[in-house]
Amino acid sequence: MKCNILRTDKAEDQFREIIFYIADDSGDIDIALGYLDKIETAINRLQEFTEAGSTPRYSILKKQGYRVIIVERHLVFYKFNKGENTVIIYAIMDGRREYRNLI
């Protein structure tokens, strides 16, 4: 059974920022939309494969129950709520940044 996927406002804002940045940086909206599709596809895969992500490298995030999927250079942090059959996307950020305190 497929689960629901929810995104926090923070994750939505980060997602938008990434796409705007890529469009601005590349000067090509199609590149940004292609990247948007990659991230959306990876997130939608969680509907059926909730355990697809790995555990984050920081123990504090592991203890809080976060999982992470990697899409090129971005990290998507989420938790799976079994009782509600829901994946909640908490953050989408550049993996080259120090992210331990950003969630």
Gaussian input, Z-matrix of N, CA and C with variables (Angstrom, degrees):
# hf/3-21g

backbone

0 1
 N
 C     1     B1
 C     2     B2     1     A1
 N     3     B3     2     A2     1     D1
 C     4     B4     3     A3     2     D2
 C     5     B5     4     A4     3     D3
 N     6     B6     5     A5     4     D4
 C     7     B7     6     A6     5     D5
 C     8     B8     7     A7     6     D6
 N     9     B9     8     A8     7     D7
 C    10    B10     9     A9     8     D8
 C    11    B11    10    A10     9     D9
 N    12    B12    11    A11    10    D10
 C    13    B13    12    A12    11    D11
 C    14    B14    13    A13    12    D12
 N    15    B15    14    A14    13    D13
 C    16    B16    15    A15    14    D14
 C    17    B17    16    A16    15    D15
 N    18    B18    17    A17    16    D16
 C    19    B19    18    A18    17    D17
 C    20    B20    19    A19    18    D18
 N    21    B21    20    A20    19    D19
 C    22    B22    21    A21    20    D20
 C    23    B23    22    A22    21    D21
 N    24    B24    23    A23    22    D22
 C    25    B25    24    A24    23    D23
 C    26    B26    25    A25    24    D24
 N    27    B27    26    A26    25    D25
 C    28    B28    27    A27    26    D26
 C    29    B29    28    A28    27    D27
 N    30    B30    29    A29    28    D28
 C    31    B31    30    A30    29    D29
 C    32    B32    31    A31    30    D30
 N    33    B33    32    A32    31    D31
 C    34    B34    33    A33    32    D32
 C    35    B35    34    A34    33    D33
 N    36    B36    35    A35    34    D34
 C    37    B37    36    A36    35    D35
 C    38    B38    37    A37    36    D36
 N    39    B39    38    A38    37    D37
 C    40    B40    39    A39    38    D38
 C    41    B41    40    A40    39    D39
 N    42    B42    41    A41    40    D40
 C    43    B43    42    A42    41    D41
 C    44    B44    43    A43    42    D42
 N    45    B45    44    A44    43    D43
 C    46    B46    45    A45    44    D44
 C    47    B47    46    A46    45    D45
 N    48    B48    47    A47    46    D46
 C    49    B49    48    A48    47    D47
 C    50    B50    49    A49    48    D48
 N    51    B51    50    A50    49    D49
 C    52    B52    51    A51    50    D50
 C    53    B53    52    A52    51    D51
 N    54    B54    53    A53    52    D52
 C    55    B55    54    A54    53    D53
 C    56    B56    55    A55    54    D54
 N    57    B57    56    A56    55    D55
 C    58    B58    57    A57    56    D56
 C    59    B59    58    A58    57    D57
 N    60    B60    59    A59    58    D58
 C    61    B61    60    A60    59    D59
 C    62    B62    61    A61    60    D60
 N    63    B63    62    A62    61    D61
 C    64    B64    63    A63    62    D62
 C    65    B65    64    A64    63    D63
 N    66    B66    65    A65    64    D64
 C    67    B67    66    A66    65    D65
 C    68    B68    67    A67    66    D66
 N    69    B69    68    A68    67    D67
 C    70    B70    69    A69    68    D68
 C    71    B71    70    A70    69    D69
 N    72    B72    71    A71    70    D70
 C    73    B73    72    A72    71    D71
 C    74    B74    73    A73    72    D72
 N    75    B75    74    A74    73    D73
 C    76    B76    75    A75    74    D74
 C    77    B77    76    A76    75    D75
 N    78    B78    77    A77    76    D76
 C    79    B79    78    A78    77    D77
 C    80    B80    79    A79    78    D78
 N    81    B81    80    A80    79    D79
 C    82    B82    81    A81    80    D80
 C    83    B83    82    A82    81    D81
 N    84    B84    83    A83    82    D82
 C    85    B85    84    A84    83    D83
 C    86    B86    85    A85    84    D84
 N    87    B87    86    A86    85    D85
 C    88    B88    87    A87    86    D86
 C    89    B89    88    A88    87    D87
 N    90    B90    89    A89    88    D88
 C    91    B91    90    A90    89    D89
 C    92    B92    91    A91    90    D90
 N    93    B93    92    A92    91    D91
 C    94    B94    93    A93    92    D92
 C    95    B95    94    A94    93    D93
 N    96    B96    95    A95    94    D94
 C    97    B97    96    A96    95    D95
 C    98    B98    97    A97    96    D96
 N    99    B99    98    A98    97    D97
 C   100   B100    99    A99    98    D98
 C   101   B101   100   A100    99    D99
 N   102   B102   101   A101   100   D100
 C   103   B103   102   A102   101   D101
 C   104   B104   103   A103   102   D102
 N   105   B105   104   A104   103   D103
 C   106   B106   105   A105   104   D104
 C   107   B107   106   A106   105   D105
 N   108   B108   107   A107   106   D106
 C   109   B109   108   A108   107   D107
 C   110   B110   109   A109   108   D108
 N   111   B111   110   A110   109   D109
 C   112   B112   111   A111   110   D110
 C   113   B113   112   A112   111   D111
 N   114   B114   113   A113   112   D112
 C   115   B115   114   A114   113   D113
 C   116   B116   115   A115   114   D114
 N   117   B117   116   A116   115   D115
 C   118   B118   117   A117   116   D116
 C   119   B119   118   A118   117   D117
 N   120   B120   119   A119   118   D118
 C   121   B121   120   A120   119   D119
 C   122   B122   121   A121   120   D120
 N   123   B123   122   A122   121   D121
 C   124   B124   123   A123   122   D122
 C   125   B125   124   A124   123   D123
 N   126   B126   125   A125   124   D124
 C   127   B127   126   A126   125   D125
 C   128   B128   127   A127   126   D126
 N   129   B129   128   A128   127   D127
 C   130   B130   129   A129   128   D128
 C   131   B131   130   A130   129   D129
 N   132   B132   131   A131   130   D130
 C   133   B133   132   A132   131   D131
 C   134   B134   133   A133   132   D132
 N   135   B135   134   A134   133   D133
 C   136   B136   135   A135   134   D134
 C   137   B137   136   A136   135   D135
 N   138   B138   137   A137   136   D136
 C   139   B139   138   A138   137   D137
 C   140   B140   139   A139   138   D138
 N   141   B141   140   A140   139   D139
 C   142   B142   141   A141   140   D140
 C   143   B143   142   A142   141   D141
 N   144   B144   143   A143   142   D142
 C   145   B145   144   A144   143   D143
 C   146   B146   145   A145   144   D144
 N   147   B147   146   A146   145   D145
 C   148   B148   147   A147   146   D146
 C   149   B149   148   A148   147   D147
 N   150   B150   149   A149   148   D148
 C   151   B151   150   A150   149   D149
 C   152   B152   151   A151   150   D150
 N   153   B153   152   A152   151   D151
 C   154   B154   153   A153   152   D152
 C   155   B155   154   A154   153   D153
 N   156   B156   155   A155   154   D154
 C   157   B157   156   A156   155   D155
 C   158   B158   157   A157   156   D156
 N   159   B159   158   A158   157   D157
 C   160   B160   159   A159   158   D158
 C   161   B161   160   A160   159   D159
 N   162   B162   161   A161   160   D160
 C   163   B163   162   A162   161   D161
 C   164   B164   163   A163   162   D162
 N   165   B165   164   A164   163   D163
 C   166   B166   165   A165   164   D164
 C   167   B167   166   A166   165   D165
 N   168   B168   167   A167   166   D166
 C   169   B169   168   A168   167   D167
 C   170   B170   169   A169   168   D168
 N   171   B171   170   A170   169   D169
 C   172   B172   171   A171   170   D170
 C   173   B173   172   A172   171   D171
 N   174   B174   173   A173   172   D172
 C   175   B175   174   A174   173   D173
 C   176   B176   175   A175   174   D174
 N   177   B177   176   A176   175   D175
 C   178   B178   177   A177   176   D176
 C   179   B179   178   A178   177   D177
 N   180   B180   179   A179   178   D178
 C   181   B181   180   A180   179   D179
 C   182   B182   181   A181   180   D180
 N   183   B183   182   A182   181   D181
 C   184   B184   183   A183   182   D182
 C   185   B185   184   A184   183   D183
 N   186   B186   185   A185   184   D184
 C   187   B187   186   A186   185   D185
 C   188   B188   187   A187   186   D186
 N   189   B189   188   A188   187   D187
 C   190   B190   189   A189   188   D188
 C   191   B191   190   A190   189   D189
 N   192   B192   191   A191   190   D190
 C   193   B193   192   A192   191   D191
 C   194   B194   193   A193   192   D192
 N   195   B195   194   A194   193   D193
 C   196   B196   195   A195   194   D194
 C   197   B197   196   A196   195   D195
 N   198   B198   197   A197   196   D196
 C   199   B199   198   A198   197   D197
 C   200   B200   199   A199   198   D198
 N   201   B201   200   A200   199   D199
 C   202   B202   201   A201   200   D200
 C   203   B203   202   A202   201   D201
 N   204   B204   203   A203   202   D202
 C   205   B205   204   A204   203   D203
 C   206   B206   205   A205   204   D204
 N   207   B207   206   A206   205   D205
 C   208   B208   207   A207   206   D206
 C   209   B209   208   A208   207   D207
 N   210   B210   209   A209   208   D208
 C   211   B211   210   A210   209   D209
 C   212   B212   211   A211   210   D210
 N   213   B213   212   A212   211   D211
 C   214   B214   213   A213   212   D212
 C   215   B215   214   A214   213   D213
 N   216   B216   215   A215   214   D214
 C   217   B217   216   A216   215   D215
 C   218   B218   217   A217   216   D216
 N   219   B219   218   A218   217   D217
 C   220   B220   219   A219   218   D218
 C   221   B221   220   A220   219   D219
 N   222   B222   221   A221   220   D220
 C   223   B223   222   A222   221   D221
 C   224   B224   223   A223   222   D222
 N   225   B225   224   A224   223   D223
 C   226   B226   225   A225   224   D224
 C   227   B227   226   A226   225   D225
 N   228   B228   227   A227   226   D226
 C   229   B229   228   A228   227   D227
 C   230   B230   229   A229   228   D228
 N   231   B231   230   A230   229   D229
 C   232   B232   231   A231   230   D230
 C   233   B233   232   A232   231   D231
 N   234   B234   233   A233   232   D232
 C   235   B235   234   A234   233   D233
 C   236   B236   235   A235   234   D234
 N   237   B237   236   A236   235   D235
 C   238   B238   237   A237   236   D236
 C   239   B239   238   A238   237   D237
 N   240   B240   239   A239   238   D238
 C   241   B241   240   A240   239   D239
 C   242   B242   241   A241   240   D240
 N   243   B243   242   A242   241   D241
 C   244   B244   243   A243   242   D242
 C   245   B245   244   A244   243   D243
 N   246   B246   245   A245   244   D244
 C   247   B247   246   A246   245   D245
 C   248   B248   247   A247   246   D246
 N   249   B249   248   A248   247   D247
 C   250   B250   249   A249   248   D248
 C   251   B251   250   A250   249   D249
 N   252   B252   251   A251   250   D250
 C   253   B253   252   A252   251   D251
 C   254   B254   253   A253   252   D252
 N   255   B255   254   A254   253   D253
 C   256   B256   255   A255   254   D254
 C   257   B257   256   A256   255   D255
 N   258   B258   257   A257   256   D256
 C   259   B259   258   A258   257   D257
 C   260   B260   259   A259   258   D258
 N   261   B261   260   A260   259   D259
 C   262   B262   261   A261   260   D260
 C   263   B263   262   A262   261   D261
 N   264   B264   263   A263   262   D262
 C   265   B265   264   A264   263   D263
 C   266   B266   265   A265   264   D264
 N   267   B267   266   A266   265   D265
 C   268   B268   267   A267   266   D266
 C   269   B269   268   A268   267   D267
 N   270   B270   269   A269   268   D268
 C   271   B271   270   A270   269   D269
 C   272   B272   271   A271   270   D270
 N   273   B273   272   A272   271   D271
 C   274   B274   273   A273   272   D272
 C   275   B275   274   A274   273   D273
 N   276   B276   275   A275   274   D274
 C   277   B277   276   A276   275   D275
 C   278   B278   277   A277   276   D276
 N   279   B279   278   A278   277   D277
 C   280   B280   279   A279   278   D278
 C   281   B281   280   A280   279   D279
 N   282   B282   281   A281   280   D280
 C   283   B283   282   A282   281   D281
 C   284   B284   283   A283   282   D282
 N   285   B285   284   A284   283   D283
 C   286   B286   285   A285   284   D284
 C   287   B287   286   A286   285   D285
 N   288   B288   287   A287   286   D286
 C   289   B289   288   A288   287   D287
 C   290   B290   289   A289   288   D288
 N   291   B291   290   A290   289   D289
 C   292   B292   291   A291   290   D290
 C   293   B293   292   A292   291   D291
 N   294   B294   293   A293   292   D292
 C   295   B295   294   A294   293   D293
 C   296   B296   295   A295   294   D294
 N   297   B297   296   A296   295   D295
 C   298   B298   297   A297   296   D296
 C   299   B299   298   A298   297   D297
 N   300   B300   299   A299   298   D298
 C   301   B301   300   A300   299   D299
 C   302   B302   301   A301   300   D300
 N   303   B303   302   A302   301   D301
 C   304   B304   303   A303   302   D302
 C   305   B305   304   A304   303   D303
 N   306   B306   305   A305   304   D304
 C   307   B307   306   A306   305   D305
 C   308   B308   307   A307   306   D306

   B1=1.4540
   B2=1.5374
   B3=1.3113
   B4=1.4625
   B5=1.5180
   B6=1.3168
   B7=1.4596
   B8=1.5291
   B9=1.3154
   B10=1.4644
   B11=1.5210
   B12=1.3172
   B13=1.4614
   B14=1.5176
   B15=1.3179
   B16=1.4596
   B17=1.5229
   B18=1.3191
   B19=1.4599
   B20=1.5172
   B21=1.3066
   B22=1.4555
   B23=1.5289
   B24=1.3261
   B25=1.4698
   B26=1.5260
   B27=1.3199
   B28=1.4657
   B29=1.5329
   B30=1.3297
   B31=1.4668
   B32=1.5259
   B33=1.3356
   B34=1.4705
   B35=1.5259
   B36=1.3351
   B37=1.4706
   B38=1.5264
   B39=1.3275
   B40=1.4642
   B41=1.5289
   B42=1.3147
   B43=1.4620
   B44=1.5321
   B45=1.3401
   B46=1.4647
   B47=1.5299
   B48=1.3370
   B49=1.4663
   B50=1.5218
   B51=1.3262
   B52=1.4733
   B53=1.5285
   B54=1.3213
   B55=1.4699
   B56=1.5266
   B57=1.3508
   B58=1.4654
   B59=1.5254
   B60=1.3276
   B61=1.4603
   B62=1.5352
   B63=1.3287
   B64=1.4727
   B65=1.5284
   B66=1.3273
   B67=1.4733
   B68=1.5257
   B69=1.3338
   B70=1.4593
   B71=1.5271
   B72=1.3337
   B73=1.4587
   B74=1.5331
   B75=1.3140
   B76=1.4708
   B77=1.5300
   B78=1.3444
   B79=1.4522
   B80=1.5227
   B81=1.3291
   B82=1.4668
   B83=1.5295
   B84=1.3209
   B85=1.4674
   B86=1.5261
   B87=1.3303
   B88=1.4685
   B89=1.5187
   B90=1.3300
   B91=1.4735
   B92=1.5302
   B93=1.3254
   B94=1.4735
   B95=1.5315
   B96=1.3374
   B97=1.4712
   B98=1.5306
   B99=1.3203
   B100=1.4667
   B101=1.5226
   B102=1.3343
   B103=1.4627
   B104=1.5278
   B105=1.3158
   B106=1.4575
   B107=1.5309
   B108=1.3334
   B109=1.4699
   B110=1.5270
   B111=1.3374
   B112=1.4698
   B113=1.5252
   B114=1.3359
   B115=1.4697
   B116=1.5333
   B117=1.3409
   B118=1.4664
   B119=1.5315
   B120=1.3220
   B121=1.4685
   B122=1.5237
   B123=1.3330
   B124=1.4702
   B125=1.5278
   B126=1.3292
   B127=1.4664
   B128=1.5299
   B129=1.3383
   B130=1.4711
   B131=1.5245
   B132=1.3272
   B133=1.4660
   B134=1.5339
   B135=1.3393
   B136=1.4654
   B137=1.5317
   B138=1.3412
   B139=1.4719
   B140=1.5239
   B141=1.3197
   B142=1.4585
   B143=1.5188
   B144=1.3175
   B145=1.4673
   B146=1.5240
   B147=1.3269
   B148=1.4660
   B149=1.5245
   B150=1.3301
   B151=1.4685
   B152=1.5245
   B153=1.3330
   B154=1.4678
   B155=1.5263
   B156=1.3114
   B157=1.4595
   B158=1.5059
   B159=1.3185
   B160=1.4591
   B161=1.5286
   B162=1.3120
   B163=1.4607
   B164=1.5230
   B165=1.3291
   B166=1.4705
   B167=1.5184
   B168=1.3183
   B169=1.4677
   B170=1.5268
   B171=1.3351
   B172=1.4609
   B173=1.5268
   B174=1.3239
   B175=1.4671
   B176=1.5242
   B177=1.3269
   B178=1.4730
   B179=1.5232
   B180=1.3298
   B181=1.4617
   B182=1.5208
   B183=1.3391
   B184=1.4783
   B185=1.5200
   B186=1.3384
   B187=1.4675
   B188=1.5209
   B189=1.3226
   B190=1.4674
   B191=1.5253
   B192=1.3284
   B193=1.4618
   B194=1.5143
   B195=1.3308
   B196=1.4653
   B197=1.5200
   B198=1.3265
   B199=1.4608
   B200=1.5209
   B201=1.3172
   B202=1.4622
   B203=1.5236
   B204=1.3302
   B205=1.4613
   B206=1.5233
   B207=1.3089
   B208=1.4552
   B209=1.5260
   B210=1.3164
   B211=1.4672
   B212=1.5304
   B213=1.3268
   B214=1.4648
   B215=1.5202
   B216=1.3409
   B217=1.4712
   B218=1.5295
   B219=1.3276
   B220=1.4601
   B221=1.5260
   B222=1.3158
   B223=1.4570
   B224=1.5244
   B225=1.3155
   B226=1.4668
   B227=1.5311
   B228=1.3272
   B229=1.4633
   B230=1.5207
   B231=1.3258
   B232=1.4699
   B233=1.5130
   B234=1.3328
   B235=1.4618
   B236=1.5205
   B237=1.3244
   B238=1.4625
   B239=1.5119
   B240=1.3248
   B241=1.4568
   B242=1.5329
   B243=1.3435
   B244=1.4799
   B245=1.5179
   B246=1.3290
   B247=1.4640
   B248=1.5203
   B249=1.3229
   B250=1.4638
   B251=1.5219
   B252=1.3454
   B253=1.4647
   B254=1.5414
   B255=1.3403
   B256=1.4604
   B257=1.5201
   B258=1.3270
   B259=1.4647
   B260=1.5196
   B261=1.3249
   B262=1.4625
   B263=1.5254
   B264=1.3335
   B265=1.4619
   B266=1.5261
   B267=1.3367
   B268=1.4619
   B269=1.5183
   B270=1.3212
   B271=1.4661
   B272=1.5201
   B273=1.3282
   B274=1.4632
   B275=1.5236
   B276=1.3300
   B277=1.4588
   B278=1.5170
   B279=1.2984
   B280=1.4545
   B281=1.5268
   B282=1.3146
   B283=1.4637
   B284=1.5135
   B285=1.3397
   B286=1.4615
   B287=1.5218
   B288=1.3208
   B289=1.4698
   B290=1.5227
   B291=1.3007
   B292=1.4625
   B293=1.5241
   B294=1.3205
   B295=1.4696
   B296=1.5141
   B297=1.3164
   B298=1.4540
   B299=1.5390
   B300=1.3195
   B301=1.4650
   B302=1.5282
   B303=1.3151
   B304=1.4562
   B305=1.5125
   B306=1.3196
   B307=1.4722
   B308=1.5223
   A1=110.33
   A2=115.43
   A3=119.84
   A4=110.09
   A5=114.92
   A6=118.61
   A7=109.67
   A8=114.88
   A9=121.42
   A10=109.28
   A11=115.75
   A12=120.33
   A13=108.48
   A14=115.53
   A15=121.96
   A16=108.42
   A17=116.12
   A18=120.81
   A19=108.56
   A20=116.67
   A21=119.62
   A22=108.04
   A23=116.01
   A24=120.23
   A25=110.10
   A26=115.57
   A27=120.02
   A28=110.44
   A29=116.78
   A30=120.52
   A31=110.07
   A32=117.58
   A33=121.59
   A34=110.33
   A35=115.96
   A36=120.55
   A37=110.79
   A38=116.62
   A39=120.59
   A40=110.48
   A41=116.27
   A42=121.95
   A43=109.94
   A44=115.10
   A45=121.21
   A46=110.49
   A47=116.60
   A48=121.13
   A49=111.80
   A50=116.70
   A51=121.30
   A52=109.95
   A53=116.26
   A54=120.16
   A55=110.42
   A56=117.62
   A57=120.32
   A58=110.83
   A59=115.62
   A60=119.54
   A61=111.04
   A62=116.40
   A63=120.30
   A64=110.32
   A65=117.17
   A66=120.59
   A67=110.14
   A68=115.91
   A69=121.39
   A70=111.32
   A71=114.89
   A72=121.56
   A73=111.76
   A74=116.25
   A75=120.47
   A76=111.91
   A77=115.90
   A78=120.00
   A79=112.33
   A80=116.10
   A81=119.94
   A82=109.84
   A83=115.57
   A84=120.37
   A85=111.41
   A86=117.89
   A87=120.47
   A88=111.79
   A89=117.07
   A90=120.40
   A91=108.79
   A92=116.05
   A93=120.57
   A94=110.70
   A95=116.48
   A96=119.62
   A97=111.27
   A98=117.03
   A99=120.95
   A100=111.07
   A101=115.68
   A102=120.35
   A103=109.96
   A104=116.36
   A105=121.69
   A106=109.49
   A107=116.04
   A108=120.67
   A109=111.86
   A110=116.92
   A111=120.00
   A112=111.02
   A113=115.73
   A114=119.34
   A115=109.80
   A116=117.01
   A117=120.68
   A118=111.35
   A119=116.61
   A120=120.87
   A121=110.66
   A122=116.32
   A123=120.71
   A124=110.72
   A125=116.58
   A126=120.52
   A127=110.41
   A128=116.92
   A129=119.85
   A130=112.41
   A131=117.46
   A132=121.28
   A133=110.58
   A134=116.19
   A135=120.11
   A136=112.02
   A137=117.42
   A138=119.89
   A139=110.78
   A140=116.25
   A141=119.96
   A142=113.13
   A143=116.30
   A144=120.86
   A145=109.26
   A146=115.74
   A147=120.70
   A148=112.70
   A149=116.50
   A150=119.81
   A151=111.80
   A152=117.23
   A153=121.19
   A154=112.03
   A155=116.45
   A156=119.47
   A157=111.85
   A158=114.96
   A159=120.16
   A160=108.85
   A161=116.01
   A162=118.88
   A163=107.84
   A164=116.92
   A165=120.26
   A166=111.36
   A167=115.69
   A168=118.41
   A169=113.64
   A170=117.19
   A171=119.08
   A172=109.58
   A173=115.93
   A174=119.92
   A175=111.90
   A176=118.02
   A177=119.36
   A178=110.49
   A179=117.31
   A180=120.33
   A181=110.62
   A182=116.37
   A183=119.98
   A184=109.76
   A185=115.96
   A186=120.86
   A187=111.56
   A188=116.83
   A189=120.35
   A190=111.50
   A191=116.52
   A192=120.21
   A193=116.05
   A194=116.45
   A195=118.71
   A196=111.19
   A197=114.72
   A198=122.74
   A199=105.70
   A200=116.54
   A201=119.32
   A202=110.46
   A203=115.68
   A204=119.81
   A205=106.65
   A206=115.22
   A207=121.30
   A208=108.93
   A209=115.33
   A210=121.38
   A211=105.62
   A212=114.88
   A213=121.38
   A214=108.59
   A215=117.40
   A216=116.22
   A217=113.50
   A218=117.31
   A219=120.35
   A220=111.97
   A221=114.00
   A222=122.27
   A223=108.15
   A224=115.32
   A225=121.17
   A226=106.50
   A227=116.21
   A228=121.13
   A229=109.72
   A230=115.31
   A231=119.67
   A232=110.67
   A233=113.64
   A234=121.75
   A235=107.21
   A236=115.25
   A237=120.92
   A238=108.82
   A239=116.70
   A240=122.63
   A241=106.71
   A242=115.27
   A243=120.48
   A244=112.38
   A245=116.03
   A246=120.62
   A247=112.71
   A248=116.70
   A249=120.95
   A250=112.04
   A251=116.39
   A252=122.13
   A253=111.09
   A254=114.68
   A255=121.41
   A256=111.47
   A257=115.17
   A258=121.41
   A259=106.40
   A260=115.95
   A261=120.47
   A262=108.44
   A263=115.87
   A264=122.14
   A265=106.88
   A266=116.09
   A267=120.39
   A268=113.39
   A269=117.21
   A270=119.02
   A271=110.47
   A272=114.77
   A273=122.24
   A274=105.45
   A275=116.86
   A276=118.00
   A277=113.13
   A278=113.46
   A279=121.65
   A280=108.81
   A281=116.60
   A282=121.38
   A283=113.91
   A284=117.05
   A285=119.31
   A286=111.59
   A287=116.02
   A288=119.46
   A289=110.20
   A290=114.64
   A291=120.95
   A292=105.98
   A293=116.85
   A294=119.20
   A295=115.31
   A296=118.22
   A297=119.76
   A298=111.89
   A299=118.10
   A300=120.72
   A301=113.69
   A302=117.47
   A303=120.49
   A304=113.97
   A305=117.90
   A306=119.54
   A307=109.48
   D1=130.64
   D2=179.99
   D3=-71.36
   D4=143.63
   D5=177.64
   D6=-99.83
   D7=166.18
   D8=177.58
   D9=-81.50
   D10=151.92
   D11=175.03
   D12=-121.78
   D13=125.56
   D14=177.01
   D15=-118.76
   D16=149.57
   D17=176.01
   D18=-122.24
   D19=135.91
   D20=175.04
   D21=-70.49
   D22=161.37
   D23=176.85
   D24=-58.76
   D25=-38.35
   D26=-179.81
   D27=-61.70
   D28=-44.63
   D29=179.58
   D30=-64.41
   D31=-40.08
   D32=177.83
   D33=-59.99
   D34=-45.82
   D35=-179.89
   D36=-62.55
   D37=-43.91
   D38=-179.98
   D39=-63.33
   D40=-41.45
   D41=179.53
   D42=-59.26
   D43=-48.54
   D44=179.59
   D45=-60.08
   D46=-45.42
   D47=179.90
   D48=-59.02
   D49=-42.76
   D50=-179.82
   D51=-61.25
   D52=-46.88
   D53=-177.44
   D54=-65.92
   D55=-43.65
   D56=177.74
   D57=-62.02
   D58=-41.61
   D59=-179.69
   D60=-61.58
   D61=-45.90
   D62=-179.18
   D63=-64.32
   D64=-42.09
   D65=179.21
   D66=-62.59
   D67=-43.19
   D68=-179.26
   D69=-68.33
   D70=-45.63
   D71=-176.41
   D72=-66.54
   D73=-41.27
   D74=-176.39
   D75=-88.75
   D76=-20.92
   D77=-175.68
   D78=71.02
   D79=15.46
   D80=-175.52
   D81=-136.59
   D82=109.53
   D83=-178.01
   D84=-63.25
   D85=-29.88
   D86=-179.73
   D87=-66.18
   D88=-35.28
   D89=176.62
   D90=-64.25
   D91=-44.73
   D92=179.85
   D93=-62.87
   D94=-42.89
   D95=-179.70
   D96=-67.52
   D97=-34.61
   D98=176.30
   D99=-63.53
   D100=-40.50
   D101=179.08
   D102=-69.60
   D103=-38.71
   D104=176.10
   D105=-56.37
   D106=-45.35
   D107=178.58
   D108=-60.58
   D109=-41.05
   D110=179.31
   D111=-60.56
   D112=-45.63
   D113=-178.96
   D114=-66.89
   D115=-44.39
   D116=179.15
   D117=-59.98
   D118=-42.45
   D119=179.81
   D120=-62.19
   D121=-44.16
   D122=179.59
   D123=-63.15
   D124=-42.09
   D125=179.24
   D126=-66.79
   D127=-44.26
   D128=-178.60
   D129=-64.40
   D130=-27.73
   D131=177.22
   D132=-62.06
   D133=-25.57
   D134=179.73
   D135=-67.43
   D136=-17.91
   D137=177.93
   D138=-58.71
   D139=-35.12
   D140=-179.11
   D141=-106.83
   D142=-25.55
   D143=-176.72
   D144=-122.60
   D145=73.36
   D146=-174.38
   D147=-64.71
   D148=-23.42
   D149=-179.08
   D150=-95.34
   D151=12.22
   D152=-175.89
   D153=-61.42
   D154=-32.00
   D155=-178.57
   D156=-74.20
   D157=162.68
   D158=177.20
   D159=-100.53
   D160=171.00
   D161=177.23
   D162=-81.25
   D163=140.38
   D164=179.94
   D165=-63.68
   D166=157.67
   D167=-177.17
   D168=-75.45
   D169=-20.16
   D170=179.29
   D171=-88.00
   D172=128.88
   D173=-175.54
   D174=-62.86
   D175=-32.76
   D176=179.79
   D177=-61.55
   D178=-37.89
   D179=179.26
   D180=-73.60
   D181=-36.11
   D182=176.29
   D183=-60.91
   D184=-47.16
   D185=-177.33
   D186=-62.55
   D187=-29.99
   D188=-179.72
   D189=-83.16
   D190=-1.43
   D191=173.92
   D192=88.19
   D193=12.66
   D194=178.49
   D195=-73.39
   D196=150.61
   D197=168.64
   D198=-126.04
   D199=163.04
   D200=-176.86
   D201=-139.01
   D202=137.50
   D203=170.25
   D204=-114.37
   D205=147.57
   D206=-177.60
   D207=-108.23
   D208=127.29
   D209=175.48
   D210=-123.20
   D211=102.74
   D212=-174.14
   D213=51.54
   D214=-115.15
   D215=-176.98
   D216=-99.40
   D217=8.49
   D218=179.35
   D219=-106.60
   D220=149.20
   D221=179.38
   D222=-113.22
   D223=133.78
   D224=178.43
   D225=-113.37
   D226=115.43
   D227=-178.77
   D228=-97.77
   D229=132.78
   D230=-178.05
   D231=-148.08
   D232=166.29
   D233=171.58
   D234=-131.26
   D235=148.57
   D236=176.08
   D237=-107.43
   D238=123.40
   D239=177.50
   D240=-100.39
   D241=100.87
   D242=-176.90
   D243=-60.29
   D244=-44.26
   D245=-176.87
   D246=-58.08
   D247=-37.43
   D248=-179.12
   D249=-101.11
   D250=0.92
   D251=-178.89
   D252=50.75
   D253=49.79
   D254=-174.77
   D255=-133.18
   D256=135.97
   D257=170.15
   D258=-99.55
   D259=128.32
   D260=177.87
   D261=-111.47
   D262=121.44
   D263=177.93
   D264=-87.43
   D265=119.64
   D266=-176.69
   D267=-98.71
   D268=-33.21
   D269=-175.82
   D270=-158.09
   D271=147.30
   D272=174.56
   D273=-132.58
   D274=112.81
   D275=-174.79
   D276=-144.10
   D277=163.91
   D278=179.11
   D279=-68.14
   D280=122.99
   D281=-177.53
   D282=-67.40
   D283=-12.42
   D284=179.18
   D285=-83.27
   D286=-8.32
   D287=178.33
   D288=-88.58
   D289=159.88
   D290=174.39
   D291=-78.95
   D292=107.26
   D293=-169.55
   D294=-106.37
   D295=-2.57
   D296=-173.42
   D297=-54.60
   D298=-38.43
   D299=-175.51
   D300=-100.39
   D301=8.78
   D302=-173.13
   D303=-93.21
   D304=-12.90
   D305=-176.02
   D306=-86.13

